[in-house]
Amino acid sequence: MTSSDTRVDLNADLGEGYGVWRLGDDHAMLEVVTSANIACGFHAGDPTSLRETCAAAVSAGVAIGAQVSYPDRVGFGRRFLDIAPGDLTADVIYQIGALDGIARSVGGAVSYVKPHGALYNSIVSHRAQALAVVDAVVALNRDLPLYGLPGSVSARLAEAAGLATVAEAFADRAYRPDGSLVPRSEPGAVITDTATICARALRMVVDHEVVADDGMIVAVAPSTLCLHGDTPGAVDHARAVAATLREQGVTVARVT
């Protein structure tokens, strides 16, 4: 049983095409999720498609988040780059500012920041890069919350700097016993079975726990769940997760 005030945000990575190439079905995902992590051009996304995605998010009443990343289109932002902190801070400011300008041109605005791919994983433990990301948000807009893994270095530094943080969990990714994500390079890192994803999502939101890859129970208390838009069957997964949560009395709503 869930309490009447149990609620969670559902987010997905969108706007990740480039030119004529498209990844996933953004419009279908926007009918399900409550927050859209929209690419900012560094790992994916071109100005025209990003403007279209922002406009669709505004029309759907979905929150727009800046999905900042390393400058790595070839690797889709999933390769670690040893960038000097000052350069990384400037890169993040540039990306948030660019997406916010695009969003404002269609009646929206960036309301949170979520690092993408390797940058997201790096700042779980890499203090210099985590601080660089936090410094960027502080310098640009202290009112922007930072999405991230609970207990991460980035979350601790953000809170110390006075930024709001949003605890995130991943229903379609495998976890390690320490609460970090299993790297995509390892077998089983991405979960593609709809029933398993739904069960994990419900357990995370209601019971605040997830089973790690070694069978250990890991504590999680997410305010937002990520459903990757490029996971096979992503839209079906998202619809099923949203339906499962609502059937169990969970309110699905944006947090920003």
C-alpha positions in Angstrom: 0.0 0.0 0.0 1.2 3.5 -0.7 0.4 6.7 1.2 -1.8 9.3 -0.4 1.1 11.7 -0.8 3.5 9.3 -2.5 4.6 11.0 -5.7 7.4 10.8 -8.3 8.6 12.6 -11.4 9.3 10.6 -14.5 12.1 11.9 -16.8 13.6 10.9 -20.1 16.4 12.0 -22.3 15.0 13.7 -25.4 16.2 15.8 -28.3 19.1 13.4 -29.0 18.9 13.3 -32.8 21.1 15.3 -35.2 20.1 16.5 -38.6 18.1 13.9 -40.4 19.0 11.2 -37.8 16.5 10.7 -34.9 16.8 8.7 -31.8 13.7 7.4 -30.1 10.2 8.8 -30.3 10.2 12.2 -28.4 6.6 13.1 -29.0 5.4 9.7 -27.7 7.6 10.0 -24.6 6.3 13.5 -23.9 2.8 12.0 -23.5 4.1 10.0 -20.6 7.0 11.7 -18.8 6.7 14.8 -16.6 10.2 16.1 -17.2 12.3 16.1 -20.4 16.1 16.1 -20.2 16.8 17.9 -23.5 20.2 17.6 -25.2 22.2 20.8 -25.5 24.2 20.1 -28.7 27.4 18.8 -27.1 26.6 15.1 -27.3 23.5 15.3 -29.6 20.9 17.7 -30.9 20.9 20.5 -33.5 19.2 23.9 -33.0 16.2 23.2 -35.1 15.3 19.8 -33.6 16.0 21.1 -30.1 13.6 24.0 -30.7 11.0 21.6 -31.9 11.5 19.4 -28.8 11.3 22.3 -26.5 8.1 23.5 -28.2 6.6 20.0 -27.8 7.5 19.9 -24.2 5.9 23.3 -23.5 2.7 22.1 -25.3 2.7 18.9 -23.2 3.2 20.8 -19.9 6.5 18.9 -19.4 9.4 20.5 -17.5 12.5 21.2 -19.5 15.9 20.2 -18.2 19.3 21.0 -19.6 21.0 17.7 -20.4 24.6 18.9 -20.3 27.4 16.7 -21.3 31.0 16.4 -22.5 31.7 17.8 -26.0 31.5 14.3 -27.5 29.1 13.8 -30.4 31.0 10.8 -31.8 30.9 9.0 -28.5 27.3 10.2 -27.7 28.7 11.7 -24.5 29.4 8.3 -23.0 33.2 8.6 -22.9 35.0 10.2 -20.0 37.0 13.3 -21.0 39.6 14.7 -18.7 38.6 18.4 -19.1 40.1 21.1 -17.0 37.6 22.3 -14.4 37.5 25.9 -15.7 36.8 24.6 -19.2 34.1 22.2 -18.0 32.4 25.0 -16.0 32.3 27.2 -19.2 31.0 24.3 -21.2 28.1 23.7 -18.8 27.2 27.4 -18.7 27.3 27.5 -22.5 24.9 24.5 -22.8 22.4 25.7 -20.2 22.3 29.1 -21.6 21.9 27.9 -25.2 19.0 25.6 -24.3 17.4 28.2 -22.1 17.4 30.6 -25.0 15.9 28.1 -27.3 13.2 27.1 -24.7 12.3 30.8 -24.1 11.8 31.3 -27.8 8.9 28.8 -27.7 7.4 30.0 -24.4 9.4 27.7 -22.0 12.5 27.9 -19.9 15.1 25.5 -18.4 13.9 24.6 -14.9 16.6 22.1 -13.9 20.0 20.6 -14.9 20.8 17.0 -15.5 24.3 15.9 -16.6 24.3 13.2 -19.3 26.2 9.9 -19.8 29.8 9.8 -18.8 29.6 13.3 -17.1 26.7 12.1 -15.0 28.7 9.1 -13.9 32.0 10.9 -13.4 30.7 13.5 -11.0 29.3 10.8 -8.7 32.9 10.5 -7.4 35.2 12.9 -9.4 35.3 15.9 -7.1 37.0 18.4 -9.4 34.5 17.8 -12.2 31.6 17.7 -9.8 32.6 21.1 -8.4 33.0 22.4 -12.0 29.4 21.5 -12.8 28.1 22.9 -9.5 30.1 26.1 -10.1 28.5 26.5 -13.5 24.9 26.3 -12.1 25.8 28.6 -9.2 27.3 31.2 -11.7 24.3 31.0 -14.0 21.2 30.5 -11.9 21.1 29.3 -8.3 17.4 28.5 -8.7 18.1 25.5 -11.0 18.0 22.2 -9.2 20.6 19.5 -10.1 19.4 16.0 -10.8 21.8 13.2 -9.7 22.4 10.0 -7.8 21.7 10.3 -4.0 25.0 10.4 -2.0 27.1 11.4 -5.0 29.9 14.0 -4.6 28.0 16.3 -7.0 24.9 16.2 -4.8 26.9 16.9 -1.7 28.7 19.8 -3.3 25.5 21.2 -4.8 23.8 21.2 -1.4 26.8 22.8 0.2 26.6 25.6 -2.4 22.9 26.1 -1.6 21.5 24.5 -4.7 18.5 22.2 -4.6 19.1 18.6 -5.6 16.7 16.0 -7.0 17.4 12.4 -6.0 17.2 10.2 -9.1 16.9 6.5 -9.7 17.0 4.4 -12.9 14.3 1.7 -13.4 16.0 0.4 -16.5 19.6 0.2 -15.3 21.4 -2.3 -13.1 22.9 -1.1 -9.8 26.1 -2.0 -8.0 26.0 -2.6 -4.2 27.5 0.9 -3.5 24.5 2.5 -5.3 26.3 3.4 -8.5 25.1 2.2 -11.9 26.7 -0.8 -13.6 28.7 0.6 -16.6 27.0 0.1 -20.0 30.0 -1.8 -21.1 29.1 -4.7 -18.8 26.5 -7.4 -19.6 23.1 -6.7 -18.0 23.7 -3.0 -17.4 20.6 -2.1 -19.3 17.3 -3.8 -18.4 14.9 -4.3 -21.3 12.1 -6.5 -19.9 9.0 -4.3 -19.3 7.7 -6.3 -16.3 11.1 -6.2 -14.6 11.4 -2.4 -15.2 7.9 -1.8 -13.8 8.6 -4.0 -10.7 11.8 -2.2 -10.0 10.2 1.2 -10.5 7.5 0.4 -8.0 9.9 -1.0 -5.5 12.1 2.1 -5.7 9.2 4.5 -5.2 7.2 2.6 -2.6 9.8 0.6 -0.7 12.8 2.9 -1.3 15.1 0.0 -2.3 16.5 -1.8 -5.4 18.3 -5.1 -5.8 21.9 -4.7 -6.9 23.6 -7.0 -9.4 25.0 -9.2 -6.6 21.5 -9.6 -4.9 22.2 -7.0 -2.2 19.4 -4.6 -1.2 20.4 -1.0 -1.8 18.5 1.9 -0.3 17.1 4.5 -2.7 14.5 7.2 -2.2 14.0 8.8 -5.6 12.0 12.0 -6.3 12.5 11.3 -10.0 12.8 8.1 -12.1 14.7 8.1 -15.4 13.5 6.1 -18.3 16.0 6.2 -21.1 14.5 7.2 -24.5 17.0 5.0 -26.4 16.4 1.8 -24.5 14.7 -0.8 -26.8 10.9 -0.4 -26.3 11.4 2.8 -24.4 7.9 4.2 -25.0 6.2 1.0 -24.0 8.3 0.8 -20.9 7.5 4.4 -19.9 3.7 3.9 -20.5 3.8 0.7 -18.4 5.8 2.2 -15.6 3.4 5.2 -15.4 0.4 3.0 -15.4 1.8 0.7 -12.7 2.7 3.6 -10.4 -0.7 5.2 -10.8 -2.5 1.9 -10.3 -0.7 1.6 -6.9 -1.8 5.1 -5.9 1.4 6.9 -6.8 1.0 10.5 -8.1 3.2 11.0 -11.2 4.1 14.7 -11.4 6.9 17.1 -12.2 9.1 18.3 -9.4 10.4 21.6 -11.1 
